[in-house]
Amino acid sequence: MAELQYFAVATRADVEPGEVFITEVEGARVALCNVDGEFYAIEDACTHDGASFDQTDLEGPEIFCPRHGAVFNVTDGSVLGAPATVPVPTHPVRVNGDTIEVGLER
């Protein structure tokens, strides 16, 4: 059974509201998103074609694939707009002081 481990990936100052911060955690690319001061983490790969979210910002909780325009909700990974049909995987986030940590199963 996999164990959830948390890894420090950024500080609050690194990710302003409405921004996406791309990082690598234990070999996994993660998009850390700030939605009105709340932090969410999704896999940094559109489920339609694998494009990175590194060229986009947020509109509320919505993130857009810069390649074909698929739309996802970063709070739960759900698909909000085609051409994607599969949700993007999410990761738990916790804030420890000013440090933002992302949880991965290892």
C-alpha positions as a Python dict, from the first residue, in 0.01 Angstrom:
ca = {
    (1, 'M'): (0, 0, 0),
    (2, 'A'): (137, 342, -96),
    (3, 'E'): (208, 597, 173),
    (4, 'L'): (128, 967, 135),
    (5, 'Q'): (436, 1188, 171),
    (6, 'Y'): (440, 1566, 163),
    (7, 'F'): (711, 1767, -13),
    (8, 'A'): (782, 2140, 18),
    (9, 'V'): (740, 2294, -328),
    (10, 'A'): (698, 2670, -284),
    (11, 'T'): (617, 2954, -48),
    (12, 'R'): (300, 3161, -42),
    (13, 'A'): (493, 3448, -203),
    (14, 'D'): (589, 3226, -498),
    (15, 'V'): (228, 3180, -614),
    (16, 'E'): (7, 3488, -622),
    (17, 'P'): (-374, 3454, -655),
    (18, 'G'): (-466, 3356, -1010),
    (19, 'E'): (-120, 3215, -1084),
    (20, 'V'): (1, 2868, -1175),
    (21, 'F'): (343, 2756, -1047),
    (22, 'I'): (495, 2456, -1224),
    (23, 'T'): (731, 2239, -1023),
    (24, 'E'): (870, 1888, -1017),
    (25, 'V'): (815, 1669, -713),
    (26, 'E'): (992, 1333, -696),
    (27, 'G'): (991, 1310, -1076),
    (28, 'A'): (627, 1418, -1115),
    (29, 'R'): (543, 1753, -1280),
    (30, 'V'): (286, 1939, -1071),
    (31, 'A'): (90, 2258, -1138),
    (32, 'L'): (36, 2441, -808),
    (33, 'C'): (-259, 2678, -839),
    (34, 'N'): (-366, 2969, -616),
    (35, 'V'): (-742, 3025, -624),
    (36, 'D'): (-820, 3329, -409),
    (37, 'G'): (-559, 3232, -150),
    (38, 'E'): (-641, 2860, -147),
    (39, 'F'): (-384, 2625, -300),
    (40, 'Y'): (-456, 2324, -521),
    (41, 'A'): (-224, 2086, -705),
    (42, 'I'): (-292, 1900, -1028),
    (43, 'E'): (-74, 1695, -1259),
    (44, 'D'): (96, 1923, -1509),
    (45, 'A'): (-42, 1742, -1812),
    (46, 'C'): (-366, 1795, -1998),
    (47, 'T'): (-545, 1461, -2021),
    (48, 'H'): (-635, 1530, -2384),
    (49, 'D'): (-280, 1552, -2522),
    (50, 'G'): (-31, 1588, -2236),
    (51, 'A'): (34, 1962, -2279),
    (52, 'S'): (180, 2150, -1981),
    (53, 'F'): (-19, 2419, -1805),
    (54, 'D'): (293, 2639, -1791),
    (55, 'Q'): (158, 2891, -2044),
    (56, 'T'): (-173, 2967, -1874),
    (57, 'D'): (-321, 3145, -1576),
    (58, 'L'): (-636, 3074, -1379),
    (59, 'E'): (-983, 3218, -1419),
    (60, 'G'): (-1122, 3146, -1075),
    (61, 'P'): (-1080, 2769, -1030),
    (62, 'E'): (-1064, 2708, -1406),
    (63, 'I'): (-742, 2626, -1591),
    (64, 'F'): (-719, 2611, -1967),
    (65, 'C'): (-495, 2390, -2176),
    (66, 'P'): (-292, 2630, -2391),
    (67, 'R'): (-279, 2386, -2682),
    (68, 'H'): (-642, 2293, -2756),
    (69, 'G'): (-846, 2483, -2496),
    (70, 'A'): (-964, 2201, -2271),
    (71, 'V'): (-1087, 2337, -1938),
    (72, 'F'): (-1044, 2178, -1594),
    (73, 'N'): (-1149, 2267, -1240),
    (74, 'V'): (-830, 2270, -1031),
    (75, 'T'): (-1019, 2210, -705),
    (76, 'D'): (-1120, 1857, -803),
    (77, 'G'): (-964, 1791, -1146),
    (78, 'S'): (-1299, 1765, -1324),
    (79, 'V'): (-1335, 1840, -1694),
    (80, 'L'): (-1531, 2157, -1765),
    (81, 'G'): (-1472, 2184, -2139),
    (82, 'A'): (-1377, 1972, -2438),
    (83, 'P'): (-1177, 1831, -2602),
    (84, 'A'): (-1065, 1659, -2279),
    (85, 'T'): (-1298, 1392, -2140),
    (86, 'V'): (-1084, 1252, -1855),
    (87, 'P'): (-1028, 1448, -1531),
    (88, 'V'): (-677, 1565, -1450),
    (89, 'P'): (-532, 1393, -1139),
    (90, 'T'): (-510, 1605, -825),
    (91, 'H'): (-274, 1598, -527),
    (92, 'P'): (-342, 1702, -167),
    (93, 'V'): (-192, 2034, -56),
    (94, 'R'): (-117, 2163, 290),
    (95, 'V'): (30, 2491, 407),
    (96, 'N'): (281, 2486, 689),
    (97, 'G'): (347, 2848, 787),
    (98, 'D'): (451, 3010, 458),
    (99, 'T'): (559, 2680, 301),
    (100, 'I'): (330, 2502, 57),
    (101, 'E'): (357, 2123, 52),
    (102, 'V'): (217, 1877, -201),
    (103, 'G'): (134, 1520, -108),
    (104, 'L'): (230, 1228, -331),
    (105, 'E'): (172, 859, -278),
    (106, 'R'): (505, 676, -261),
}
